[in-house]
Amino acid sequence: MLRERVIVDHALVLVLRGSGELVTESTTQTFERGQLLFIPPYVRHRFEGHAGESEHIAVHFDLTSDFLASKELSDREPYEVVLEGGFTWSTSTLLTPADPRRARLDKLLRLWEQDTPLATLRAEAALLDVVATLLRTPEAEPSRPTTVDPRIERSLAEIERRIAEPITVLELARSSNLGVSQFSRIFCVQMGARPASYIRQRRLERARRLLEDTETPINAIAVSCGFRSAAHFSRTFFAVYGAWPSQHRQTRAPRAGFGERSP
């Protein structure tokens, strides 16, 4: 077990070997080989795992105009990066051996060790490229055509009315007076997604808003959005947004400009 620590800058931690848990004041997140962890400034945390069985590389950086200008932590000023427009950080991403981000992180370290102006510039570009992939944009609301088939409109209203309940494509087709195959075909043409995918998307969007705008417990959010259990909700949320519900709630940002310094 490593001692608890607080960093004054951002950190990317790539786990090269071993597994364990990243523990913060509000979450416990498991990690394994290939996991890329993103840790914001001033988050008290510690890594727990089997002694001598884990290995990682860490890249520390500031998201300011000159965040690679100095290697000394003491030269960095306290700051906080906030995101607007619904952007969130992907705090944990599993990288396959072929993922180009692993090569970019290796390249970043080699360039940084050269300690030349050109190498530093290239290191900055490599880092920004990796950081950009960790930013997630809000999922767009499902697009609708100008005119929706009245039968599909009825099914959409049924989905919204029963968002917390189990609902099948067969039930939606019956409410639209269509056969399952015909209903699914028309729905996909009209809404740009299969009925089951659309239902999942609407449930996740509602759940995301509740995570961001309320303090409703995650178990209650899962039930109110139609998921079988909190575990099912968490797995589905992670698969789409790249973060567990508790992490998404923790990283929700105030409405302010990207990259602004806090007082």
N, C-alpha and C positions, 0 to 999 in steps of 0.2 A: 504494500500500500504506500502510495506517495502522499506526502503531506499536502494539506489543503493550501491552495494558492489563489491569488488574484493577479491578473495581468492588466497592464495599463494600455494595451493595444489589442488588436484582433489577432487571432491565431488560427492557422489551418494545421490540423494534426492528421497525418496519414499513418495509419497503423500498418506496419510492415510484417509484424509477426505477433501471435498471441491474441488473447481476447480478455475482456473484463467489463468494467462499468465506468462511465463518466458520471460522477455524482455532483450535482449542484444543489443549491438551497431548495429548489422546487421540483427537480426532476432527477431520475436515475435512468441513464441511457446505456444500453449494452453496446459494445463494439466488438468487432472481429477484424481479422486480417483483411486489408483492402478498404476499410472504412475511412472516409475522409470526414473529419469532425470540424465544425466551425464554432469557435468560441469567441463571443464578443468581449469587449473590455469590461472590467469591473464585475465579472461574474465569478463569485467564489466557487471553486470547483476542486475536485481531486479525482485521480484515476485509481481504480481498484482492479487488481488482477493478480495472477500468480507471479510471485517474485521471480525474476530472472527468465520469465517465459514470454515477455512481450518486448517489442521494439517498435519505435516510431520515429518519424521526423516531424519537426514543428517549424512552421514558417510564421514569424511575427511581422505584422505590418500595421501602418496607420493609413486610414483612408482620407488622406489630405493630399494636397498638391505635391508635397515633397516627402511622401511617406517612405521612400527608400533613400532619403538623403543622409541618414545617419544610422549606424548599426547600434548605437547606444540607447538603451531604453531610457536612460536618464535625460536624454535630449528631447524626448517626446512630451508634449503637453497633454494633460487630461482632456478628453473629448468624448463625444458620443455621436454616432451616426444614426440618423433617423431616416425613415423611408416614407415617401408619400405615394398616393395613388394605389395603395393596396399591395405594394411589393412586400415580400417577406424573404427572409433568409432560409435557405435549406440547410439546416444545422447538422444533418448527417446524410452522407451519400456513400453507397457502396460502389467502389470502383473495381471493375474487372481488370485483369492484367493487361488487356488490350485497350483500356480506356485511355485516350490521349492526354487526359489531365494528369495521369501518373507521370508520363514522360515530360510534361511541361513543368511539373514540380521538381523533378530531377534536374531538368535543364536550368530552372531558376536557381537552384542551389549551386550548381557548377558556375553559372555566370556571376552570382553574388560573390563567390570566393575569389574571382579574378580581380575584383575591386578596381575596375577601370570605368571611366565615364560611359563608354559604349556598352560594356557588359552590364552595367547598372541599368541602363536604358532598356536593354533587352530583357533583363530580369523583371523590370517593371511591367513590360508588355506581357510576359509569360504569366505573371501574377494576376494582372487585371483580367486576362483571358480566363483563368481558373475562377476568380471571384465572380465574374459575370455569369458563369454557369450556375452559381449557387443562388442567384436572384430568381425568384419566381414571380411571375405576373399574376394578377387575379384572373381566375377562370371566367371567361366571358359568359354572359347569360346565353342560353340556347337561342339561336337566331330563328326567327319565324318569318315565313313569307308574308307579303302584304295581305293576302287573302288565305285564310286557313279553312280547309274543309270543315263544315259544321260537325261532322261525325268525329273528326280529330279534336275539334274544340271541346266536345263533350268529354273525350278521354283525358284531355289536359286538365279540365276542371276536376275530373274524378281523381287524377293523380294528386293535385294540390289538396283536395279535400281529404284524401286518405294517405297523405305522405307519411304518417306515423304508423300505418297499418300494413300488413302484408297485402300485396296486390299483384295479381298475375296478368300476363298478356291476354290470357283467355277471358278474364273478367273485363278487361278494357275493350276487347273486341266485341264481346256481347253487349256492353253498354253503348257501343257504336253501331250495333246491328250489322256487324261484318264478321266474316270468317277470320280465323287467326292469321292465315297467310295473307289474305287481302288487306286486313287491318295493318299488319306489320309492314307490308310493302308501301301502303299509302302513308303511314306514319313516318317511315324512313325518308320518303320523298319530301314530305311536308316539313319535317323537323330536323332533317340532316343527321339523325341518329336512330338506332333501333330502340324500341320501347323500353327494354330493360336497361339499356345504357342511359337513356334519358331520365328514367326514374332514379337511377343511382346518382346521376349528375345533380338532379334537383335536391336529393337528400343531402348530398355533400355540400352543396352551396348553402343550404339552410343551416347545416351544422357549422360550417365555417363562419357564417354571420353570427351565430350564437356564441361561438368561441371568442370572436373578436369584440362583440358588443355587450356581452353579458358575463356574469360570473356563475352561470348555471353549471352545476357539476357535470362532468363529462358523461357519467352514467345516464343522467337524465337527458342530456342532449342525444345520446345514442338512441334511447327509447323514443323520444319525441320526433326523431327523424327516420324512424322505421328500420333501424338496424337490429339484428337478432340479439346482439349483446354489445357491451362496451368493447370487448376484444375484437369482435367482427368490425365494429365501427373504426377502431384504431388501425387495424390492418388495412382496411379500405382507404382510409384517409391518408395513411402513409404512402400507399401505392400511387395515389394521385398527386399529392402535394409534397412528398418527400420529407415530411416531418410528422411526428406523432401529434395528436391533438393537444397534449399538454405542452409540447414544445412550441406549437403554432401559437397557442395562447400566450406563452411566455414572451415570444418575440414580436407580438403585435406592437406596432409602432405608433407614436403620436403623429398627428397630421402636421408635418413640417417638411422643409426642403431637404432633399437628399444632400448629405455631406455637410450640413450646417454644424457649426460648433455650438455646444451648449455652454451656458454661462459657467 
